[in-house]
């Protein structure tokens, strides 16, 4: 269920970045901030569990960043 939610957020951010590149940065930062809180909370677990619990949030944050930048990059490559 969480994976579907992250994929949905990535799709929405990519479309928003394609249609409104400047206005897409605020939702992207908000999503990354939320995922950062989860990553920091997960990393407080002791030992290897901290890395295991924080990894899904880090990879989700990276996916959100990539989808937003891909939408803006695609928009920049258009001839008009």
PyMOL Python script that loads the backbone (N, CA, C, O; Angstrom):
from pymol import cmd

cmd.read_pdbstr("""\
ATOM      1  N   UNK A   1       0.825  -1.189   0.000  1.00  0.00           N
ATOM      2  CA  UNK A   1       0.000   0.000   0.000  1.00  0.00           C
ATOM      3  C   UNK A   1       0.872   1.256   0.000  1.00  0.00           C
ATOM      4  O   UNK A   1       0.556   2.237  -0.675  1.00  0.00           O
ATOM      5  N   UNK A   2       1.939   1.222   0.739  1.00  0.00           N
ATOM      6  CA  UNK A   2       2.832   2.379   0.795  1.00  0.00           C
ATOM      7  C   UNK A   2       3.519   2.576  -0.554  1.00  0.00           C
ATOM      8  O   UNK A   2       3.722   3.710  -0.985  1.00  0.00           O
ATOM      9  N   UNK A   3       3.876   1.484  -1.219  1.00  0.00           N
ATOM     10  CA  UNK A   3       4.533   1.580  -2.516  1.00  0.00           C
ATOM     11  C   UNK A   3       3.604   2.240  -3.523  1.00  0.00           C
ATOM     12  O   UNK A   3       4.038   3.078  -4.314  1.00  0.00           O
ATOM     13  N   UNK A   4       2.340   1.871  -3.498  1.00  0.00           N
ATOM     14  CA  UNK A   4       1.366   2.472  -4.406  1.00  0.00           C
ATOM     15  C   UNK A   4       1.235   3.964  -4.126  1.00  0.00           C
ATOM     16  O   UNK A   4       1.101   4.764  -5.052  1.00  0.00           O
ATOM     17  N   UNK A   5       1.275   4.337  -2.859  1.00  0.00           N
ATOM     18  CA  UNK A   5       1.199   5.752  -2.499  1.00  0.00           C
ATOM     19  C   UNK A   5       2.396   6.535  -3.003  1.00  0.00           C
ATOM     20  O   UNK A   5       2.234   7.643  -3.515  1.00  0.00           O
ATOM     21  N   UNK A   6       3.592   5.985  -2.869  1.00  0.00           N
ATOM     22  CA  UNK A   6       4.801   6.658  -3.339  1.00  0.00           C
ATOM     23  C   UNK A   6       4.795   6.766  -4.856  1.00  0.00           C
ATOM     24  O   UNK A   6       5.170   7.804  -5.403  1.00  0.00           O
ATOM     25  N   UNK A   7       4.375   5.709  -5.543  1.00  0.00           N
ATOM     26  CA  UNK A   7       4.287   5.753  -7.000  1.00  0.00           C
ATOM     27  C   UNK A   7       3.282   6.823  -7.430  1.00  0.00           C
ATOM     28  O   UNK A   7       3.529   7.559  -8.385  1.00  0.00           O
ATOM     29  N   UNK A   8       2.161   6.909  -6.735  1.00  0.00           N
ATOM     30  CA  UNK A   8       1.164   7.936  -7.047  1.00  0.00           C
ATOM     31  C   UNK A   8       1.710   9.339  -6.848  1.00  0.00           C
ATOM     32  O   UNK A   8       1.475  10.220  -7.674  1.00  0.00           O
ATOM     33  N   UNK A   9       2.432   9.551  -5.768  1.00  0.00           N
ATOM     34  CA  UNK A   9       3.033  10.865  -5.511  1.00  0.00           C
ATOM     35  C   UNK A   9       4.048  11.197  -6.595  1.00  0.00           C
ATOM     36  O   UNK A   9       4.112  12.338  -7.052  1.00  0.00           O
ATOM     37  N   UNK A  10       4.836  10.221  -7.008  1.00  0.00           N
ATOM     38  CA  UNK A  10       5.829  10.457  -8.061  1.00  0.00           C
ATOM     39  C   UNK A  10       5.165  10.826  -9.384  1.00  0.00           C
ATOM     40  O   UNK A  10       5.630  11.720 -10.091  1.00  0.00           O
ATOM     41  N   UNK A  11       4.089  10.141  -9.711  1.00  0.00           N
ATOM     42  CA  UNK A  11       3.381  10.445 -10.958  1.00  0.00           C
ATOM     43  C   UNK A  11       2.780  11.846 -10.907  1.00  0.00           C
ATOM     44  O   UNK A  11       2.891  12.610 -11.866  1.00  0.00           O
ATOM     45  N   UNK A  12       2.149  12.178  -9.797  1.00  0.00           N
ATOM     46  CA  UNK A  12       1.552  13.514  -9.659  1.00  0.00           C
ATOM     47  C   UNK A  12       2.632  14.587  -9.735  1.00  0.00           C
ATOM     48  O   UNK A  12       2.433  15.611 -10.389  1.00  0.00           O
ATOM     49  N   UNK A  13       3.756  14.372  -9.088  1.00  0.00           N
ATOM     50  CA  UNK A  13       4.840  15.363  -9.132  1.00  0.00           C
ATOM     51  C   UNK A  13       5.435  15.484 -10.529  1.00  0.00           C
ATOM     52  O   UNK A  13       5.771  16.588 -10.957  1.00  0.00           O
ATOM     53  N   UNK A  14       5.572  14.374 -11.246  1.00  0.00           N
ATOM     54  CA  UNK A  14       6.114  14.434 -12.598  1.00  0.00           C
ATOM     55  C   UNK A  14       5.184  15.218 -13.523  1.00  0.00           C
ATOM     56  O   UNK A  14       5.641  16.034 -14.322  1.00  0.00           O
ATOM     57  N   UNK A  15       3.886  14.969 -13.413  1.00  0.00           N
ATOM     58  CA  UNK A  15       2.924  15.705 -14.239  1.00  0.00           C
ATOM     59  C   UNK A  15       2.900  17.177 -13.846  1.00  0.00           C
ATOM     60  O   UNK A  15       2.877  18.051 -14.713  1.00  0.00           O
ATOM     61  N   UNK A  16       2.907  17.454 -12.562  1.00  0.00           N
ATOM     62  CA  UNK A  16       2.918  18.842 -12.096  1.00  0.00           C
ATOM     63  C   UNK A  16       4.189  19.558 -12.535  1.00  0.00           C
ATOM     64  O   UNK A  16       4.140  20.724 -12.924  1.00  0.00           O
ATOM     65  N   UNK A  17       5.325  18.870 -12.475  1.00  0.00           N
ATOM     66  CA  UNK A  17       6.588  19.474 -12.900  1.00  0.00           C
ATOM     67  C   UNK A  17       6.596  19.722 -14.402  1.00  0.00           C
ATOM     68  O   UNK A  17       7.222  20.673 -14.870  1.00  0.00           O
ATOM     69  N   UNK A  18       5.915  18.884 -15.154  1.00  0.00           N
ATOM     70  CA  UNK A  18       5.846  19.079 -16.600  1.00  0.00           C
ATOM     71  C   UNK A  18       4.944  20.255 -16.948  1.00  0.00           C
ATOM     72  O   UNK A  18       5.273  21.056 -17.823  1.00  0.00           O
ATOM     73  N   UNK A  19       3.807  20.359 -16.265  1.00  0.00           N
ATOM     74  CA  UNK A  19       2.847  21.412 -16.584  1.00  0.00           C
ATOM     75  C   UNK A  19       3.213  22.755 -15.957  1.00  0.00           C
ATOM     76  O   UNK A  19       3.110  23.792 -16.613  1.00  0.00           O
ATOM     77  N   UNK A  20       3.633  22.746 -14.709  1.00  0.00           N
ATOM     78  CA  UNK A  20       3.961  23.975 -13.977  1.00  0.00           C
ATOM     79  C   UNK A  20       5.305  23.801 -13.273  1.00  0.00           C
ATOM     80  O   UNK A  20       5.339  23.531 -12.073  1.00  0.00           O
ATOM     81  N   UNK A  21       6.415  23.953 -14.002  1.00  0.00           N
ATOM     82  CA  UNK A  21       7.722  23.631 -13.425  1.00  0.00           C
ATOM     83  C   UNK A  21       8.068  24.415 -12.164  1.00  0.00           C
ATOM     84  O   UNK A  21       8.622  23.846 -11.224  1.00  0.00           O
ATOM     85  N   UNK A  22       7.758  25.697 -12.124  1.00  0.00           N
ATOM     86  CA  UNK A  22       8.124  26.493 -10.953  1.00  0.00           C
ATOM     87  C   UNK A  22       7.263  26.155  -9.744  1.00  0.00           C
ATOM     88  O   UNK A  22       7.743  26.136  -8.611  1.00  0.00           O
ATOM     89  N   UNK A  23       6.003  25.891  -9.994  1.00  0.00           N
ATOM     90  CA  UNK A  23       5.085  25.616  -8.883  1.00  0.00           C
ATOM     91  C   UNK A  23       5.217  24.191  -8.351  1.00  0.00           C
ATOM     92  O   UNK A  23       4.621  23.861  -7.326  1.00  0.00           O
ATOM     93  N   UNK A  24       5.979  23.351  -9.023  1.00  0.00           N
ATOM     94  CA  UNK A  24       6.115  21.960  -8.571  1.00  0.00           C
ATOM     95  C   UNK A  24       7.151  21.813  -7.466  1.00  0.00           C
ATOM     96  O   UNK A  24       7.189  20.780  -6.799  1.00  0.00           O
ATOM     97  N   UNK A  25       7.979  22.803  -7.261  1.00  0.00           N
ATOM     98  CA  UNK A  25       9.056  22.672  -6.267  1.00  0.00           C
ATOM     99  C   UNK A  25       8.528  22.636  -4.834  1.00  0.00           C
ATOM    100  O   UNK A  25       9.065  21.909  -3.998  1.00  0.00           O
ATOM    101  N   UNK A  26       7.504  23.395  -4.548  1.00  0.00           N
ATOM    102  CA  UNK A  26       6.975  23.425  -3.178  1.00  0.00           C
ATOM    103  C   UNK A  26       6.395  22.062  -2.765  1.00  0.00           C
ATOM    104  O   UNK A  26       6.738  21.565  -1.692  1.00  0.00           O
ATOM    105  N   UNK A  27       5.526  21.440  -3.583  1.00  0.00           N
ATOM    106  CA  UNK A  27       5.054  20.098  -3.190  1.00  0.00           C
ATOM    107  C   UNK A  27       6.172  19.064  -3.122  1.00  0.00           C
ATOM    108  O   UNK A  27       6.129  18.156  -2.292  1.00  0.00           O
ATOM    109  N   UNK A  28       7.167  19.197  -3.987  1.00  0.00           N
ATOM    110  CA  UNK A  28       8.280  18.254  -3.952  1.00  0.00           C
ATOM    111  C   UNK A  28       9.058  18.395  -2.644  1.00  0.00           C
ATOM    112  O   UNK A  28       9.405  17.394  -2.018  1.00  0.00           O
ATOM    113  N   UNK A  29       9.327  19.617  -2.238  1.00  0.00           N
ATOM    114  CA  UNK A  29      10.050  19.833  -0.980  1.00  0.00           C
ATOM    115  C   UNK A  29       9.236  19.365   0.223  1.00  0.00           C
ATOM    116  O   UNK A  29       9.789  18.805   1.169  1.00  0.00           O
ATOM    117  N   UNK A  30       7.928  19.593   0.186  1.00  0.00           N
ATOM    118  CA  UNK A  30       7.085  19.135   1.279  1.00  0.00           C
ATOM    119  C   UNK A  30       7.086  17.625   1.399  1.00  0.00           C
ATOM    120  O   UNK A  30       7.130  17.083   2.504  1.00  0.00           O
ATOM    121  N   UNK A  31       7.036  16.944   0.261  1.00  0.00           N
ATOM    122  CA  UNK A  31       7.072  15.481   0.274  1.00  0.00           C
ATOM    123  C   UNK A  31       8.418  14.985   0.785  1.00  0.00           C
ATOM    124  O   UNK A  31       8.480  14.041   1.573  1.00  0.00           O
ATOM    125  N   UNK A  32       9.497  15.627   0.333  1.00  0.00           N
ATOM    126  CA  UNK A  32      10.814  15.217   0.802  1.00  0.00           C
ATOM    127  C   UNK A  32      11.001  15.500   2.289  1.00  0.00           C
ATOM    128  O   UNK A  32      11.667  14.738   2.990  1.00  0.00           O
ATOM    129  N   UNK A  33      10.421  16.582   2.761  1.00  0.00           N
ATOM    130  CA  UNK A  33      10.509  16.890   4.191  1.00  0.00           C
ATOM    131  C   UNK A  33       9.795  15.811   5.006  1.00  0.00           C
ATOM    132  O   UNK A  33      10.306  15.359   6.030  1.00  0.00           O
ATOM    133  N   UNK A  34       8.622  15.406   4.549  1.00  0.00           N
ATOM    134  CA  UNK A  34       7.865  14.370   5.246  1.00  0.00           C
ATOM    135  C   UNK A  34       8.625  13.045   5.251  1.00  0.00           C
ATOM    136  O   UNK A  34       8.689  12.364   6.275  1.00  0.00           O
ATOM    137  N   UNK A  35       9.195  12.685   4.109  1.00  0.00           N
ATOM    138  CA  UNK A  35       9.956  11.440   4.038  1.00  0.00           C
ATOM    139  C   UNK A  35      11.233  11.534   4.871  1.00  0.00           C
ATOM    140  O   UNK A  35      11.690  10.528   5.414  1.00  0.00           O
ATOM    141  N   UNK A  36      11.806  12.718   4.977  1.00  0.00           N
ATOM    142  CA  UNK A  36      12.992  12.908   5.811  1.00  0.00           C
ATOM    143  C   UNK A  36      12.700  12.690   7.277  1.00  0.00           C
ATOM    144  O   UNK A  36      13.530  12.149   8.008  1.00  0.00           O
ATOM    145  N   UNK A  37      11.518  13.112   7.713  1.00  0.00           N
ATOM    146  CA  UNK A  37      11.125  12.882   9.105  1.00  0.00           C
ATOM    147  C   UNK A  37      11.021  11.381   9.376  1.00  0.00           C
ATOM    148  O   UNK A  37      11.467  10.904  10.419  1.00  0.00           O
ATOM    149  N   UNK A  38      10.436  10.640   8.439  1.00  0.00           N
ATOM    150  CA  UNK A  38      10.338   9.193   8.597  1.00  0.00           C
ATOM    151  C   UNK A  38      11.703   8.523   8.604  1.00  0.00           C
ATOM    152  O   UNK A  38      11.943   7.583   9.361  1.00  0.00           O
ATOM    153  N   UNK A  39      12.595   9.017   7.751  1.00  0.00           N
ATOM    154  CA  UNK A  39      13.943   8.452   7.704  1.00  0.00           C
ATOM    155  C   UNK A  39      14.696   8.707   9.004  1.00  0.00           C
ATOM    156  O   UNK A  39      15.377   7.821   9.520  1.00  0.00           O
ATOM    157  N   UNK A  40      14.572   9.907   9.523  1.00  0.00           N
ATOM    158  CA  UNK A  40      15.258  10.212  10.790  1.00  0.00           C
ATOM    159  C   UNK A  40      14.676   9.407  11.939  1.00  0.00           C
ATOM    160  O   UNK A  40      15.412   8.959  12.820  1.00  0.00           O
ATOM    161  N   UNK A  41      13.365   9.219  11.938  1.00  0.00           N
ATOM    162  CA  UNK A  41      12.747   8.427  13.004  1.00  0.00           C
ATOM    163  C   UNK A  41      13.181   6.963  12.910  1.00  0.00           C
ATOM    164  O   UNK A  41      13.442   6.322  13.928  1.00  0.00           O
ATOM    165  N   UNK A  42      13.257   6.438  11.681  1.00  0.00           N
ATOM    166  CA  UNK A  42      13.674   5.053  11.506  1.00  0.00           C
ATOM    167  C   UNK A  42      15.126   4.832  11.860  1.00  0.00           C
ATOM    168  O   UNK A  42      15.496   3.762  12.343  1.00  0.00           O
ATOM    169  N   UNK A  43      15.959   5.841  11.621  1.00  0.00           N
ATOM    170  CA  UNK A  43      17.382   5.673  11.885  1.00  0.00           C
ATOM    171  C   UNK A  43      17.716   5.689  13.369  1.00  0.00           C
ATOM    172  O   UNK A  43      18.848   5.382  13.742  1.00  0.00           O
ATOM    173  N   UNK A  44      16.778   6.033  14.212  1.00  0.00           N
ATOM    174  CA  UNK A  44      17.026   6.057  15.647  1.00  0.00           C
ATOM    175  C   UNK A  44      17.012   4.663  16.265  1.00  0.00           C
ATOM    176  O   UNK A  44      17.392   4.496  17.424  1.00  0.00           O
ATOM    177  N   UNK A  45      16.579   3.665  15.504  1.00  0.00           N
ATOM    178  CA  UNK A  45      16.612   2.297  16.006  1.00  0.00           C
ATOM    179  C   UNK A  45      18.077   1.864  16.140  1.00  0.00           C
ATOM    180  O   UNK A  45      18.929   2.332  15.385  1.00  0.00           O
ATOM    181  N   UNK A  46      18.367   0.995  17.074  1.00  0.00           N
ATOM    182  CA  UNK A  46      19.758   0.628  17.309  1.00  0.00           C
ATOM    183  C   UNK A  46      20.332  -0.275  16.219  1.00  0.00           C
ATOM    184  O   UNK A  46      19.653  -1.148  15.679  1.00  0.00           O
ATOM    185  N   UNK A  47      21.594  -0.035  15.919  1.00  0.00           N
ATOM    186  CA  UNK A  47      22.362  -0.915  15.044  1.00  0.00           C
ATOM    187  C   UNK A  47      21.861  -0.967  13.621  1.00  0.00           C
ATOM    188  O   UNK A  47      21.482   0.044  13.030  1.00  0.00           O
ATOM    189  N   UNK A  48      21.870  -2.177  13.086  1.00  0.00           N
ATOM    190  CA  UNK A  48      21.498  -2.391  11.694  1.00  0.00           C
ATOM    191  C   UNK A  48      20.012  -2.127  11.450  1.00  0.00           C
ATOM    192  O   UNK A  48      19.605  -1.834  10.326  1.00  0.00           O
ATOM    193  N   UNK A  49      19.210  -2.231  12.503  1.00  0.00           N
ATOM    194  CA  UNK A  49      17.785  -1.945  12.350  1.00  0.00           C
ATOM    195  C   UNK A  49      17.546  -0.498  11.938  1.00  0.00           C
ATOM    196  O   UNK A  49      16.603  -0.213  11.201  1.00  0.00           O
ATOM    197  N   UNK A  50      18.375   0.401  12.398  1.00  0.00           N
ATOM    198  CA  UNK A  50      18.237   1.803  12.010  1.00  0.00           C
ATOM    199  C   UNK A  50      18.394   2.005  10.521  1.00  0.00           C
ATOM    200  O   UNK A  50      17.643   2.761   9.904  1.00  0.00           O
ATOM    201  N   UNK A  51      19.374   1.326   9.944  1.00  0.00           N
ATOM    202  CA  UNK A  51      19.563   1.431   8.486  1.00  0.00           C
ATOM    203  C   UNK A  51      18.432   0.769   7.737  1.00  0.00           C
ATOM    204  O   UNK A  51      17.992   1.268   6.701  1.00  0.00           O
ATOM    205  N   UNK A  52      17.955  -0.360   8.254  1.00  0.00           N
ATOM    206  CA  UNK A  52      16.869  -1.074   7.589  1.00  0.00           C
ATOM    207  C   UNK A  52      15.570  -0.259   7.629  1.00  0.00           C
ATOM    208  O   UNK A  52      14.841  -0.208   6.638  1.00  0.00           O
ATOM    209  N   UNK A  53      15.284   0.368   8.754  1.00  0.00           N
ATOM    210  CA  UNK A  53      14.043   1.131   8.886  1.00  0.00           C
ATOM    211  C   UNK A  53      14.079   2.452   8.122  1.00  0.00           C
ATOM    212  O   UNK A  53      13.034   2.933   7.683  1.00  0.00           O
ATOM    213  N   UNK A  54      15.254   3.045   7.957  1.00  0.00           N
ATOM    214  CA  UNK A  54      15.315   4.341   7.288  1.00  0.00           C
ATOM    215  C   UNK A  54      15.489   4.227   5.775  1.00  0.00           C
ATOM    216  O   UNK A  54      15.236   5.196   5.058  1.00  0.00           O
ATOM    217  N   UNK A  55      15.909   3.079   5.278  1.00  0.00           N
ATOM    218  CA  UNK A  55      16.184   2.923   3.853  1.00  0.00           C
ATOM    219  C   UNK A  55      14.960   3.150   2.967  1.00  0.00           C
ATOM    220  O   UNK A  55      15.097   3.833   1.952  1.00  0.00           O
ATOM    221  N   UNK A  56      13.778   2.628   3.279  1.00  0.00           N
ATOM    222  CA  UNK A  56      12.630   2.880   2.400  1.00  0.00           C
ATOM    223  C   UNK A  56      12.306   4.370   2.269  1.00  0.00           C
ATOM    224  O   UNK A  56      11.875   4.819   1.207  1.00  0.00           O
ATOM    225  N   UNK A  57      12.509   5.120   3.321  1.00  0.00           N
ATOM    226  CA  UNK A  57      12.230   6.556   3.253  1.00  0.00           C
ATOM    227  C   UNK A  57      13.272   7.273   2.403  1.00  0.00           C
ATOM    228  O   UNK A  57      12.940   8.198   1.661  1.00  0.00           O
ATOM    229  N   UNK A  58      14.517   6.855   2.507  1.00  0.00           N
ATOM    230  CA  UNK A  58      15.571   7.473   1.689  1.00  0.00           C
ATOM    231  C   UNK A  58      15.352   7.181   0.214  1.00  0.00           C
ATOM    232  O   UNK A  58      15.470   8.081  -0.618  1.00  0.00           O
ATOM    233  N   UNK A  59      15.038   5.942  -0.121  1.00  0.00           N
ATOM    234  CA  UNK A  59      14.839   5.599  -1.528  1.00  0.00           C
ATOM    235  C   UNK A  59      13.574   6.247  -2.074  1.00  0.00           C
ATOM    236  O   UNK A  59      13.531   6.609  -3.250  1.00  0.00           O
ATOM    237  N   UNK A  60      12.551   6.399  -1.252  1.00  0.00           N
ATOM    238  CA  UNK A  60      11.339   7.087  -1.689  1.00  0.00           C
ATOM    239  C   UNK A  60      11.610   8.563  -1.924  1.00  0.00           C
ATOM    240  O   UNK A  60      11.093   9.145  -2.877  1.00  0.00           O
ATOM    241  N   UNK A  61      12.409   9.169  -1.072  1.00  0.00           N
ATOM    242  CA  UNK A  61      12.771  10.569  -1.255  1.00  0.00           C
ATOM    243  C   UNK A  61      13.553  10.757  -2.542  1.00  0.00           C
ATOM    244  O   UNK A  61      13.346  11.731  -3.266  1.00  0.00           O
ATOM    245  N   UNK A  62      14.447   9.828  -2.822  1.00  0.00           N
ATOM    246  CA  UNK A  62      15.227   9.903  -4.060  1.00  0.00           C
ATOM    247  C   UNK A  62      14.316   9.750  -5.282  1.00  0.00           C
ATOM    248  O   UNK A  62      14.521  10.426  -6.290  1.00  0.00           O
ATOM    249  N   UNK A  63      13.318   8.872  -5.203  1.00  0.00           N
ATOM    250  CA  UNK A  63      12.382   8.684  -6.316  1.00  0.00           C
ATOM    251  C   UNK A  63      11.544   9.939  -6.546  1.00  0.00           C
ATOM    252  O   UNK A  63      11.292  10.315  -7.691  1.00  0.00           O
ATOM    253  N   UNK A  64      11.113  10.587  -5.469  1.00  0.00           N
ATOM    254  CA  UNK A  64      10.330  11.823  -5.593  1.00  0.00           C
ATOM    255  C   UNK A  64      11.178  12.897  -6.249  1.00  0.00           C
ATOM    256  O   UNK A  64      10.693  13.625  -7.116  1.00  0.00           O
ATOM    257  N   UNK A  65      12.420  13.004  -5.853  1.00  0.00           N
ATOM    258  CA  UNK A  65      13.318  13.999  -6.437  1.00  0.00           C
ATOM    259  C   UNK A  65      13.541  13.733  -7.922  1.00  0.00           C
ATOM    260  O   UNK A  65      13.522  14.659  -8.733  1.00  0.00           O
ATOM    261  N   UNK A  66      13.750  12.491  -8.271  1.00  0.00           N
ATOM    262  CA  UNK A  66      13.983  12.140  -9.674  1.00  0.00           C
ATOM    263  C   UNK A  66      12.756  12.393 -10.532  1.00  0.00           C
ATOM    264  O   UNK A  66      12.888  12.865 -11.662  1.00  0.00           O
ATOM    265  N   UNK A  67      11.577  12.095 -10.032  1.00  0.00           N
ATOM    266  CA  UNK A  67      10.376  12.293 -10.850  1.00  0.00           C
ATOM    267  C   UNK A  67      10.114  13.773 -11.079  1.00  0.00           C
ATOM    268  O   UNK A  67       9.716  14.166 -12.176  1.00  0.00           O
ATOM    269  N   UNK A  68      10.330  14.598 -10.065  1.00  0.00           N
ATOM    270  CA  UNK A  68      10.149  16.034 -10.246  1.00  0.00           C
ATOM    271  C   UNK A  68      11.149  16.614 -11.216  1.00  0.00           C
ATOM    272  O   UNK A  68      10.790  17.416 -12.079  1.00  0.00           O
ATOM    273  N   UNK A  69      12.403  16.218 -11.084  1.00  0.00           N
ATOM    274  CA  UNK A  69      13.425  16.755 -11.985  1.00  0.00           C
ATOM    275  C   UNK A  69      13.227  16.229 -13.406  1.00  0.00           C
ATOM    276  O   UNK A  69      13.520  16.940 -14.368  1.00  0.00           O
ATOM    277  N   UNK A  70      12.740  15.008 -13.554  1.00  0.00           N
ATOM    278  CA  UNK A  70      12.493  14.463 -14.892  1.00  0.00           C
ATOM    279  C   UNK A  70      11.372  15.229 -15.594  1.00  0.00           C
ATOM    280  O   UNK A  70      11.454  15.483 -16.796  1.00  0.00           O
ATOM    281  N   UNK A  71      10.333  15.598 -14.855  1.00  0.00           N
ATOM    282  CA  UNK A  71       9.258  16.385 -15.456  1.00  0.00           C
ATOM    283  C   UNK A  71       9.741  17.756 -15.896  1.00  0.00           C
ATOM    284  O   UNK A  71       9.393  18.221 -16.982  1.00  0.00           O
ATOM    285  N   UNK A  72      10.537  18.403 -15.062  1.00  0.00           N
ATOM    286  CA  UNK A  72      11.076  19.719 -15.431  1.00  0.00           C
ATOM    287  C   UNK A  72      12.064  19.608 -16.585  1.00  0.00           C
ATOM    288  O   UNK A  72      12.086  20.476 -17.457  1.00  0.00           O
ATOM    289  N   UNK A  73      12.875  18.567 -16.608  1.00  0.00           N
ATOM    290  CA  UNK A  73      13.840  18.374 -17.681  1.00  0.00           C
ATOM    291  C   UNK A  73      13.130  18.113 -19.009  1.00  0.00           C
ATOM    292  O   UNK A  73      13.546  18.630 -20.046  1.00  0.00           O
ATOM    293  N   UNK A  74      12.067  17.320 -18.982  1.00  0.00           N
ATOM    294  CA  UNK A  74      11.306  17.042 -20.188  1.00  0.00           C
ATOM    295  C   UNK A  74      10.643  18.305 -20.705  1.00  0.00           C
ATOM    296  O   UNK A  74      10.622  18.551 -21.911  1.00  0.00           O
ATOM    297  N   UNK A  75      10.113  19.089 -19.815  1.00  0.00           N
ATOM    298  CA  UNK A  75       9.504  20.363 -20.212  1.00  0.00           C
ATOM    299  C   UNK A  75      10.542  21.286 -20.847  1.00  0.00           C
ATOM    300  O   UNK A  75      10.239  21.988 -21.812  1.00  0.00           O
ATOM    301  N   UNK A  76      11.738  21.288 -20.322  1.00  0.00           N
ATOM    302  CA  UNK A  76      12.795  22.131 -20.866  1.00  0.00           C
ATOM    303  C   UNK A  76      13.257  21.716 -22.252  1.00  0.00           C
ATOM    304  O   UNK A  76      13.793  22.534 -23.000  1.00  0.00           O
ATOM    305  N   UNK A  77      13.057  20.469 -22.596  1.00  0.00           N
ATOM    306  CA  UNK A  77      13.491  19.973 -23.903  1.00  0.00           C
ATOM    307  C   UNK A  77      12.467  20.210 -25.008  1.00  0.00           C
ATOM    308  O   UNK A  77      12.767  20.005 -26.184  1.00  0.00           O
ATOM    309  N   UNK A  78      11.276  20.634 -24.645  1.00  0.00           N
ATOM    310  CA  UNK A  78      10.256  20.885 -25.658  1.00  0.00           C
ATOM    311  C   UNK A  78      10.640  22.079 -26.525  1.00  0.00           C
ATOM    312  O   UNK A  78      11.277  23.016 -26.042  1.00  0.00           O
ATOM    313  N   UNK A  79      10.263  22.055 -27.790  1.00  0.00           N
ATOM    314  CA  UNK A  79      10.657  23.154 -28.676  1.00  0.00           C
ATOM    315  C   UNK A  79       9.876  24.448 -28.463  1.00  0.00           C
ATOM    316  O   UNK A  79      10.267  25.484 -28.999  1.00  0.00           O
ATOM    317  N   UNK A  80       8.798  24.421 -27.705  1.00  0.00           N
ATOM    318  CA  UNK A  80       8.014  25.646 -27.525  1.00  0.00           C
ATOM    319  C   UNK A  80       8.069  26.138 -26.116  1.00  0.00           C
ATOM    320  O   UNK A  80       7.462  27.160 -25.795  1.00  0.00           O
TER     321      UNK A  80
END
""", "prot")
cmd.dss("prot")
cmd.show_as("cartoon", "prot")
cmd.util.cbc("prot")
cmd.orient("prot")
